[in-house]
Amino acid sequence: MTSYDAPIARQVDKGGVDMILVGDGAGDKHLGYDDTIPVTLQEALSNTAAVDRAVEDAMVIGDMQFLSYGTSVEESVKNAGKFMKEAGANAVKLRGNDRSGVGRSS
């Protein structure tokens, strides 16, 4: 299930959902952007932290948004760590394709 804020996350968690994704869809569904591209790392971390504070049982997954990973291994790991250390995420989600190099072994 997806949630972008504490009130919805609290209800989703009480409903027994095992995992909550704090997606970059917050851009156009919660933050007023036309799409997900403008979502900043700080906005994503803030949304993830709000959900984490509201949840008692569900696993919280932070969604690493556009350009928060893939530019370098060091930057990718640092930003993933921010989701877990600063925002309380239990895991992070990223997506890639053949051109991004994400998910390919070297």
C-alpha positions in Angstrom: 0.0 0.0 0.0 1.2 3.6 -0.6 1.0 6.5 1.8 2.5 9.9 1.7 1.5 11.3 5.2 1.0 10.3 8.8 -2.8 10.2 9.0 -3.2 7.9 6.1 -0.2 5.7 7.2 -1.8 5.3 10.6 -5.0 4.0 9.1 -3.2 1.7 6.7 -1.1 0.3 9.5 -4.1 -0.2 11.7 -5.8 -2.0 8.8 -3.0 -4.7 9.0 -1.1 -3.9 5.8 2.4 -5.4 6.0 4.3 -2.8 4.0 3.8 0.8 3.2 5.6 2.5 0.3 6.2 6.2 0.6 6.3 6.7 -3.1 7.6 9.5 -5.4 3.9 9.7 -6.5 3.6 12.2 -3.7 4.8 14.7 -6.2 1.6 14.9 -8.2 -0.8 13.4 -5.7 0.3 15.2 -2.5 2.8 18.0 -3.2 1.0 19.7 -6.1 3.6 19.1 -8.8 2.6 18.1 -12.3 4.5 14.8 -12.0 7.1 13.1 -9.8 10.3 14.6 -11.3 10.4 17.7 -9.1 10.3 15.8 -5.8 13.4 16.6 -3.9 15.4 14.3 -1.7 14.4 16.4 1.3 10.7 16.2 0.5 11.0 12.4 0.0 12.8 12.1 3.3 10.2 14.3 5.1 7.3 12.2 3.8 9.0 9.0 4.7 9.7 10.2 8.2 6.1 11.3 8.7 4.9 7.9 7.7 7.5 6.1 9.9 6.4 8.2 13.0 2.8 7.1 12.4 3.4 3.4 11.9 3.6 0.8 14.6 3.8 -2.5 12.7 4.1 -2.1 8.9 7.4 -2.1 7.1 8.1 1.4 5.7 9.8 1.6 2.3 11.2 4.9 1.1 11.1 5.4 -2.7 14.4 6.9 -4.0 13.3 9.4 -6.5 14.7 10.7 -9.8 18.5 11.5 -9.6 18.9 10.4 -6.0 20.7 7.3 -7.2 22.6 6.1 -10.2 24.9 9.0 -10.6 27.6 7.3 -8.5 27.8 4.4 -6.1 28.9 6.6 -3.3 26.0 9.1 -3.7 23.5 6.3 -4.2 24.5 4.5 -0.9 24.7 7.8 1.0 21.1 8.7 -0.1 19.8 5.2 0.6 21.3 5.6 4.1 19.5 8.9 4.6 16.2 7.1 4.0 17.0 4.5 6.7 19.0 6.6 9.2 17.2 10.0 9.0 13.7 9.1 7.9 13.3 5.7 9.6 12.7 3.6 6.5 13.2 -0.2 6.9 14.1 -0.5 3.2 14.4 1.6 0.0 13.0 1.1 -3.4 14.7 2.1 -6.6 14.1 1.3 -10.2 16.4 1.1 -13.2 16.6 -0.1 -16.8 19.3 -1.3 -19.2 20.4 2.3 -19.8 20.7 3.3 -16.1 23.0 0.5 -15.1 21.0 0.0 -12.0 20.7 -3.7 -11.2 23.5 -4.8 -13.5 26.6 -6.4 -12.1 30.0 -5.1 -13.3 
